[in-house]
């Protein structure tokens, strides 16, 4: 399973448009464009899952820097999500 990060998406990009772009390089299992939890607006990036690692690597090589809706895509292997520490920043006041 290859999990691929797709950055610099236009805010008008659809999951179907991203799927079509990646399907030219292999079978796509899932496409997820990340949205803001409060407004529901796209945040300009998403993830594509491809079950075949070789096809995923081929897609990364072919699509990184490719233009979609006037924007050069940033495509690379997604990094594992790191654990975020709690807290709101700033100093605690006792």
Backbone as a printed PyTorch tensor [residue, N CA C, xyz], in Angstrom:
tensor([[[  0.8580,  -1.1880,   0.0000],
         [  0.0000,   0.0000,   0.0000],
         [  0.8900,   1.2320,   0.0000]],

        [[  0.6800,   2.0940,  -0.9630],
         [  1.4450,   3.3370,  -1.0710],
         [  0.5010,   4.4900,  -0.7450]],

        [[  0.8400,   5.2570,   0.2960],
         [  0.0660,   6.4320,   0.6770],
         [  0.8290,   7.6490,   0.1680]],

        [[  0.1770,   8.4350,  -0.6900],
         [  0.8390,   9.5190,  -1.3960],
         [  0.2410,  10.8650,  -0.9830]],

        [[  1.1160,  11.7980,  -0.6230],
         [  0.7050,  13.1640,  -0.2950],
         [  0.6420,  13.9650,  -1.5870]],

        [[ -0.4240,  14.7350,  -1.7630],
         [ -0.5730,  15.6040,  -2.9330],
         [ -0.8060,  17.0210,  -2.4200]],

        [[  0.1710,  17.8710,  -2.5870],
         [  0.0800,  19.2420,  -2.0920],
         [ -0.0340,  20.2550,  -3.2150]],

        [[ -0.3680,  21.4770,  -2.8480],
         [ -0.5370,  22.6120,  -3.7440],
         [ -1.7210,  22.4100,  -4.6910]],

        [[ -2.7450,  21.7300,  -4.2030],
         [ -3.9690,  21.5760,  -4.9870],
         [ -4.7190,  22.9000,  -5.0160]],

        [[ -5.3560,  23.1920,  -6.1360],
         [ -6.2080,  24.3760,  -6.1790],
         [ -7.4210,  24.0910,  -5.2960]],

        [[ -8.0460,  25.1290,  -4.7900],
         [ -9.1970,  24.9310,  -3.9130],
         [-10.4070,  24.4120,  -4.6770]],

        [[-10.3390,  24.4430,  -6.0130],
         [-11.4220,  23.9080,  -6.8290],
         [-11.1970,  22.4710,  -7.2790]],

        [[-10.0450,  21.8980,  -6.9200],
         [ -9.7460,  20.5200,  -7.3360],
         [-10.7210,  19.5420,  -6.6770]],

        [[-11.1680,  18.5560,  -7.4530],
         [-12.1000,  17.5550,  -6.9320],
         [-11.3880,  16.2210,  -6.7510]],

        [[-11.9820,  15.3680,  -5.9080],
         [-11.4160,  14.0320,  -5.7260],
         [-11.4160,  13.2770,  -7.0450]],

        [[-12.4460,  13.4700,  -7.8660],
         [-12.5080,  12.7830,  -9.1590],
         [-11.3820,  13.2390, -10.0920]],

        [[-11.0660,  14.5270, -10.1050],
         [ -9.9860,  15.0300, -10.9550],
         [ -8.6420,  14.4510, -10.5240]],

        [[ -8.4210,  14.3730,  -9.2110],
         [ -7.1670,  13.8130,  -8.6920],
         [ -7.1110,  12.3160,  -8.9990]],

        [[ -8.2320,  11.6140,  -8.8290],
         [ -8.2950,  10.1780,  -9.1200],
         [ -7.9530,   9.9170, -10.5870]],

        [[ -8.5390,  10.6980, -11.4830],
         [ -8.2920,  10.5230, -12.9180],
         [ -6.8190,  10.7290, -13.2470]],

        [[ -6.1960,  11.7280, -12.6310],
         [ -4.7890,  12.0120, -12.8490],
         [ -3.9260,  10.8160, -12.4290]],

        [[ -4.2150,  10.2380, -11.2680],
         [ -3.4140,   9.1320, -10.7470],
         [ -3.7230,   7.8050, -11.4290]],

        [[ -4.9540,   7.6100, -11.8810],
         [ -5.3280,   6.3430, -12.5230],
         [ -4.5770,   6.1040, -13.8250]],

        [[ -4.0270,   7.1510, -14.4070],
         [ -3.2050,   6.9790, -15.6060],
         [ -1.9330,   6.1950, -15.2930]],

        [[ -1.6100,   6.0560, -14.0030],
         [ -0.3760,   5.3850, -13.5930],
         [ -0.6290,   4.1060, -12.8100]],

        [[ -1.8930,   3.7480, -12.5720],
         [ -2.2010,   2.5210, -11.8570],
         [ -3.5300,   2.6090, -11.1280]],

        [[ -3.8550,   1.5310, -10.4320],
         [ -5.1290,   1.4520,  -9.7170],
         [ -5.1020,   2.3170,  -8.4590]],

        [[ -6.1440,   3.1290,  -8.2990],
         [ -6.2710,   4.0150,  -7.1420],
         [ -7.3230,   3.4350,  -6.2060]],

        [[ -6.9450,   3.2330,  -4.9500],
         [ -7.8830,   2.6920,  -3.9660],
         [ -8.7430,   3.7860,  -3.3430]],

        [[ -8.1110,   4.9200,  -3.0180],
         [ -8.8400,   5.9570,  -2.2890],
         [ -8.2010,   7.3100,  -2.5520]],

        [[ -9.0560,   8.3440,  -2.6110],
         [ -8.6000,   9.7330,  -2.7290],
         [ -9.2980,  10.5150,  -1.6290]],

        [[ -8.5320,  11.3300,  -0.9100],
         [ -9.1020,  12.1470,   0.1550],
         [ -8.5090,  13.5490,   0.0690]],

        [[ -9.3520,  14.5340,  -0.2560],
         [ -8.9160,  15.9340,  -0.2170],
         [ -9.2860,  16.4670,   1.1600]],

        [[ -8.2910,  16.9730,   1.8700],
         [ -8.4800,  17.4200,   3.2480],
         [ -9.2190,  18.7570,   3.2650]],

        [[-10.2210,  18.8330,   4.1420],
         [-11.0060,  20.0610,   4.2800],
         [-10.8840,  20.5990,   5.7060]],

        [[-11.1160,  21.8840,   5.8470],
         [-11.1130,  22.5310,   7.1500],
         [-12.3090,  22.0340,   7.9500]],

        [[-12.0850,  21.6370,   9.1820],
         [-13.1840,  21.0460,   9.9540],
         [-14.2720,  22.0550,  10.3180]],

        [[-13.9230,  23.3450,  10.3810],
         [-14.9200,  24.3550,  10.7280],
         [-15.6870,  24.8640,   9.5060]],

        [[-14.9590,  25.2210,   8.4560],
         [-15.6130,  25.8300,   7.2940],
         [-15.9990,  24.8240,   6.2200]],

        [[-15.3420,  23.6460,   6.2190],
         [-15.6040,  22.6590,   5.1820],
         [-14.8990,  22.9580,   3.8700]],

        [[-14.1200,  24.0460,   3.8210],
         [-13.3970,  24.4220,   2.6070],
         [-12.1480,  23.5560,   2.4440]],

        [[-11.7900,  23.2380,   1.1990],
         [-10.5560,  22.4630,   0.9740],
         [ -9.3420,  23.2150,   1.5030]],

        [[ -8.3500,  22.4600,   2.0040],
         [ -7.1470,  23.0800,   2.5600],
         [ -5.9780,  23.0900,   1.5820]],

        [[ -6.1840,  22.5780,   0.3610],
         [ -5.1360,  22.6480,  -0.6530],
         [ -4.2160,  21.4470,  -0.7060]],

        [[ -4.5680,  20.3870,   0.0040],
         [ -3.7730,  19.1640,  -0.0870],
         [ -4.6660,  17.9570,   0.1570]],

        [[ -4.1300,  16.7980,  -0.1700],
         [ -4.8920,  15.5700,   0.0220],
         [ -3.9790,  14.3580,  -0.0340]],

        [[ -4.6000,  13.1870,  -0.0420],
         [ -3.8680,  11.9290,  -0.0490],
         [ -4.4900,  10.9730,  -1.0520]],

        [[ -3.6340,  10.1790,  -1.6800],
         [ -4.0700,   9.1480,  -2.6150],
         [ -3.4700,   7.8380,  -2.1380]],

        [[ -4.2920,   6.7880,  -2.0700],
         [ -3.8000,   5.4570,  -1.7160],
         [ -3.8210,   4.5760,  -2.9550]],

        [[ -2.6810,   3.9440,  -3.2140],
         [ -2.5560,   2.9900,  -4.3150],
         [ -2.0320,   1.6840,  -3.7320]],

        [[ -2.6730,   0.5620,  -4.0800],
         [ -2.2990,  -0.7110,  -3.4620],
         [ -0.9820,  -1.2560,  -4.0000]],

        [[ -0.6040,  -0.8890,  -5.2070],
         [  0.6310,  -1.3920,  -5.8030],
         [  1.7410,  -0.3610,  -5.6090]],

        [[  2.7750,  -0.7430,  -4.8420],
         [  3.8690,   0.1880,  -4.5360],
         [  4.5840,   0.6790,  -5.7900]],

        [[  4.8100,  -0.2160,  -6.7500],
         [  5.5210,   0.1650,  -7.9780],
         [  4.7180,   1.2040,  -8.7530]],

        [[  3.4100,   1.0120,  -8.8460],
         [  2.5570,   1.9830,  -9.5270],
         [  2.5430,   3.3070,  -8.7730]],

        [[  2.5390,   3.2320,  -7.4500],
         [  2.5750,   4.4400,  -6.6270],
         [  3.8510,   5.2270,  -6.8570]],

        [[  4.9880,   4.5230,  -6.8930],
         [  6.2670,   5.1930,  -7.1400],
         [  6.2950,   5.8230,  -8.5270]],

        [[  5.7180,   5.1060,  -9.5040],
         [  5.6460,   5.6240, -10.8810],
         [  4.8010,   6.9070, -10.9190]],

        [[  3.6790,   6.8970, -10.2040],
         [  2.8040,   8.0730, -10.1610],
         [  3.5090,   9.2570,  -9.5050]],

        [[  4.2260,   9.0070,  -8.4060],
         [  4.9590,  10.0880,  -7.7240],
         [  5.9650,  10.7170,  -8.6790]],

        [[  6.7420,   9.8680,  -9.3660],
         [  7.7660,  10.3710, -10.2800],
         [  7.1510,  11.1560, -11.4370]],

        [[  6.0220,  10.6730, -11.9430],
         [  5.4080,  11.3060, -13.1110],
         [  4.6430,  12.5820, -12.7650]],

        [[  4.0620,  12.6420, -11.5680],
         [  3.1390,  13.7330, -11.2660],
         [  3.7230,  14.8550, -10.4100]],

        [[  4.8550,  14.6250,  -9.7630],
         [  5.4510,  15.6890,  -8.9570],
         [  5.8470,  16.8460,  -9.8800]],

        [[  5.2960,  18.0250,  -9.6300],
         [  5.5650,  19.1980, -10.4520],
         [  4.5950,  19.3580, -11.6160]],

        [[  3.7310,  18.3620, -11.8460],
         [  2.7590,  18.4410, -12.9490],
         [  1.7010,  19.4900, -12.6300]],

        [[  1.2500,  20.1640, -13.6740],
         [  0.2600,  21.2200, -13.5270],
         [ -1.1510,  20.6360, -13.4490]],

        [[ -1.9180,  21.0660, -12.4510],
         [ -3.3420,  20.7460, -12.3510],
         [ -4.0610,  22.0330, -11.9710]],

        [[ -4.9720,  22.4700, -12.8090],
         [ -5.7260,  23.7090, -12.5700],
         [ -4.8050,  24.9130, -12.3660]],

        [[ -3.6860,  24.9540, -13.1160],
         [ -2.7870,  26.0990, -13.0450],
         [ -1.8200,  26.0860, -11.8780]],

        [[ -1.7380,  24.9650, -11.1630],
         [ -0.8180,  24.8900, -10.0160],
         [  0.0760,  23.6690, -10.1590]],

        [[  1.3620,  23.8360,  -9.8480],
         [  2.3180,  22.7300,  -9.9070],
         [  2.1470,  21.8730,  -8.6550]],

        [[  1.7920,  20.6130,  -8.8480],
         [  1.5490,  19.7210,  -7.7150],
         [  2.8410,  19.3520,  -6.9970]],

        [[  2.7340,  19.1740,  -5.6970],
         [  3.8130,  18.6570,  -4.8620],
         [  3.3900,  17.2380,  -4.4820]],

        [[  4.0060,  16.2360,  -5.1020],
         [  3.5940,  14.8470,  -4.9140],
         [  4.7640,  14.0510,  -4.3520]],

        [[  4.5550,  13.4210,  -3.1900],
         [  5.5840,  12.5600,  -2.6210],
         [  4.9470,  11.5440,  -1.6790]],

        [[  5.7550,  10.5940,  -1.2360],
         [  5.2360,   9.5820,  -0.3230],
         [  4.8540,  10.2460,   0.9980]],

        [[  3.6610,   9.9290,   1.4770],
         [  3.1880,  10.5310,   2.7280],
         [  4.0130,   9.9950,   3.8890]],

        [[  4.3300,  10.8690,   4.8010],
         [  5.0430,  10.4690,   6.0160],
         [  4.0170,  10.0570,   7.0580]],

        [[  4.4170,   9.1460,   7.9340],
         [  3.5150,   8.7210,   9.0030],
         [  3.1620,   9.9190,   9.8680]],

        [[  1.9170,   9.9700,  10.2870],
         [  1.4510,  11.0740,  11.1230],
         [  2.1680,  11.0150,  12.4700]],

        [[  2.7390,  12.1300,  12.8830],
         [  3.4460,  12.1580,  14.1610],
         [  2.4780,  12.5430,  15.2680]],

        [[  2.7680,  12.0660,  16.4250],
         [  1.9350,  12.3690,  17.5960],
         [  2.1420,  13.8260,  17.9640]],

        [[  1.0560,  14.5470,  18.1070],
         [  1.1480,  15.9600,  18.4770],
         [  0.9430,  16.0980,  19.9750]],

        [[  1.7480,  16.9580,  20.5810],
         [  1.5880,  17.1660,  22.0180],
         [  0.3730,  18.0530,  22.2650]],

        [[ -0.2660,  17.8350,  23.3800],
         [ -1.4310,  18.6400,  23.7250],
         [ -1.0150,  20.0130,  24.2090]],

        [[ -1.9530,  20.8290,  24.5010],
         [ -1.6300,  22.1630,  25.0100],
         [ -1.8240,  23.2010,  23.9400]],

        [[ -2.0680,  24.3970,  24.3660],
         [ -2.3490,  25.4690,  23.4350],
         [ -1.1890,  26.4000,  23.2140]],

        [[ -0.0240,  26.0360,  23.6780],
         [  1.1180,  26.9400,  23.5450],
         [  1.0090,  28.0380,  24.5900]],

        [[  2.0150,  28.7840,  24.7130],
         [  1.9870,  29.8560,  25.7110],
         [  2.3000,  29.3120,  27.1010]],

        [[  2.3260,  30.1960,  28.0580],
         [  2.6890,  29.8070,  29.4080],
         [  1.4490,  29.4980,  30.2370]],

        [[  1.6440,  28.5560,  31.1400],
         [  0.5530,  28.2440,  32.0440],
         [  0.5310,  29.2820,  33.1690]],

        [[ -0.6290,  29.6190,  33.5500],
         [ -0.7680,  30.5880,  34.6580],
         [ -1.4360,  29.8750,  35.8240]],

        [[ -0.7880,  29.9080,  36.9180],
         [ -1.3200,  29.2100,  38.1040],
         [ -2.0580,  30.1590,  38.9170]]])
